[in-house]
């Protein structure tokens, strides 16, 4: 039996349908104290973000993760979705988890092993699993190295399409194109356009290197349904203003 779309996924999908493209703020629990993460989430809410992702490639686990999720849930009425790099990135208290397979990883750990080990925890914690195909594009950053990804060359959109279609045909309802946290340039718009053209109703998520509203707008015009920013939010001096710039740039384009 194919799992039904849950409340959190439906809420995110609805945000995309209403505004054209949605914005999610990624918070790494290893980068600040839980109360500071909660304040960041509140500031992002004020800026118009549609949801909070919690996770990171290194150190986003244990009590640090659980306390951060709890603090954010107390502060904002937004979907809070775990973005785990492995089983240690799971905890109770969140609304959902992006249940991902890193399709272009050379390691079975990131293709299926972590997923198999984590599935009982997802069930036990009552997390809503949102099936996602995760694809890392050059330069890839930390996630590309940690996930042992055979990264998609920036000039080869047809390869990204092939992996994205594989994810779609396996039943994944989201495809995430990731350039890596802190990337100098985001995923090329030509690649986003090609992938979205093949995906139909499958939502296309784009993250990494999105440091300004004009970059976010270009990706939304190319077909990105969801824009994710993490490192840029952490580094900016005014989270509300920065998120408002991004969300204002992408909403209403489609």
N, C-alpha and C positions, 0 to 999 in steps of 0.2 A: 504494500500500500504506500502510495506517495504521500509524504507528510503535507498537511495543510499549511497554508501561509498563516503564521501566527500574528498576534496583535502588534508586536513591535515592527516586524517586517511590513505589515500592512500600513502602519503609521508612517514609516519612512517612504514607502511607495506612494502613499497619499500626498506627502509633501512634494514628491517629484511631480505628480500629476497636477497639483494645484499651481506650483510655481515654475515648472519647467525644468529646474535643476535644484537639487538639495545640497546643503553644506553640512558636513560632519566635522566636529573638532576632535582630534586625537590627543589624548593626554597620557603621557608616560608616567606611571606611578613612581618610577625610580628617579625622576627628575626633580621632584619637590615633595614637601610634606603633604599629607592628605588635606589639611585645611587650606593650603595654598592651591591644591588641585581643585578643591571645591570652589574657591574664589575665582579661579580661572574659568571653570565651567559656568558659573553665574555670569561672568563678564561676557563669555561667548553667547550665552542665552540672550543677554541684552543686545548683542550685536546681530542676532537673527539666525544663529546656528540651529539646525534641525535635530541634532542629536549629539551624544558624546560617546566616543570610542575610548576604551581604556586598555592599554597594552604597550608593549615595546619588545625589541629584539633581545635585550639583555636586562636582567634584574627585575623585570615586571612580574613579581610572583610573591607568594606567601602573605604574611600579615600586611606588608606594604601595599599589595594589590587590594586585599579585602578591605582594609581601612580606607583606602582611596575611593573605592566603589561606594562604600557606605557613606562617606562624607559627601560625595557628589550627589547621591540619591537624596540625601537630606536637604541639599541646597537647591536643586533644580528639578522641575517636572518635565524632563526630557527623556527620550529613550537612552538608556545606558547599555552599550553593547561591548562585550569583551572582544579584544583583538589579539588573541594569544599566539605566541611563537611556539608553544608546545603545551603539554599537560599542566605545567607549572603556572601557565597563564590563565587557568580556570579558577573561579571562586564563586561561592554563593552570593546572592544579593543583587547581581546585575539583572537586567531584563532579558538579555539575549546574548548569544555569542555568534560571531561570524565563524561558522564551521567550515574551515578552509582546507583546501589541498593546494600546495605550491606545485602547480602542474609542471613547471620546467625545472624542478629540483632534480639533481642527480642522486639524491639520497631518498631511500624508501621511508626514512623517518618522517620526512616532510610531505611525502605523498600519501601515506596511509598509516604508518605505525603510531605516530602521535595521536592520530584521529581515533584509531581503535582503542588505545589506552585511555583517551580522554572521553570517549562516548559514555561510558558508565558514570563518569563524574557529571557530565552535562545532564544526564537523566536524574541523578541523585540530587543535584542542586536545583533542579526545576528550571534550567535555563532554556530559553527558546532558541533552537538551532536554526541559523539562517545559512543555507548551503551556498558556498562561494568558491569560484575558481580564482586562484591567486596566481598572477603572472608577473614576474620581475623583468623589467626592461633596463637596459644599460642607462646609467652606471650601476644601479642596484643598491649602492650603499651597504650599510650593515646587514640588512636583511638578505641581500644577495650573497654575502659572504657566509653568514650564519646558516642560511638555508641551502647552501651549496647549489645555487641556481646556475644553470646554463643560460645566461641572460640573453634576452631577445635583443639583437642589434637594432639600434634606433632607425636605421634605414631599411628595415625588413618588416614592414607592416603585415605582409602575408603570413609570416611566422606567428605573429601575435594572433591573427585571425584563426589560424589552424588550432592553436592551443585553446583559444576562446570557444571555438565551435566544439572542441572535444569536451570542454566543461559543460557547455549547453546541452550536448547530447547525453551527458551523464546525469543530467537533471539539476545542475546548479543554476540558481535563480539570479545570481549576481556574478559579474566578472570584474575583478579588480586589477587594473594596470598600474603597477608600482615602479616608479623611477628610483625610489630609495629616499629615506629621510635626509634632508639637507642637500639634495641634488641641485646642481647649478641650473639645470633646465628640466622642465617637466616632460612627461611623455609627449612625443611629437603629435601635433594635431592630426596629421595624416594617418597615423596609426590609430588614434581614437576614432576617427571618422570611418576607417575601414572596419574596425572591430564592431562599432555600433551598427554599421550597415548589415553585418551578418547576424546580429544578436536578436533583432526583433524585440520581443517583450522582456528579454533578459536585461536587467539594469547594468549599466557600465559605470564602474567606480574608478576614479583616477586620483592618485596621490603622489606626492614627492615633487619637490622643486616648485611648488605653487606659492610664490612669494608676493604676489600683487593681484589686484582685481582684474587687470587687463589679461593676465595669464589665465586666470580662472574663467573669464568670459570667453576667451579663445577656445578653451577646452569644452565649455558648455555648448558653444556654437558647433563644434565638431561632433557633438553627440554625447558627451559625458552627462550621465544622469545625476551622479553624486560626485562632489568635489570634497576631498579630505585634506585638511591641513593640520600639521602637528608641530614640527620643529619651528616653522615660521611663527606660529602662535606663541610658543615658548619664548622666542627671541624678541618678539615685538614689545614695545614700551606701553602700548595701550591695546589690550586684547579686544575690548568692545569695538573700538574704532576700526581695528584691522579686520575683525570678522564682519563688521557691518560693510566694509569696503568689498569684501569677497562675496558675501551673500547678496548684496545689492547689485553686484556686477553680473551674477549668474542667473538671478531669478527674473522670469519674464522673457528670457531670450527665445525659448522654443515656442 
